[in-house]
Amino acid sequence: MLMLMLCMLFIKCDRAAIDFVFQSYRFSNEEMRVLRQCNRDSFYQRCLPLATILGVGTYYGVRSGGFIQMIFNVLRLFGKQRCQNTGES
């Protein structure tokens, strides 16, 4: 996709010619196998652990009340900064 955008911006290629090049390429069975394996590995090694950590952390933060208190503190802090910048009390 990046190649397509760069080509259209700097080289001023015809969109139909670019679409033809990308549509005419077929991945081999070996390439498809590697792409599926990369997708599966990235899901189990990156996405699932990160989602689990964030989900459990959010659950316990909301359950203990600390998460909501933290959000109110951050909002209060931004409110004070905005008032100081505008000269309000």
ABEGO torsion letter per residue (X at the ends): XAAAAAAAAAAGBBAAAAAAAAAABBBBAAAAAAAAAAAAAAAAAAAAAAAAAAAAAAAAAAAAGAAAAAAAAAAAAAAAAAAAAAGBX
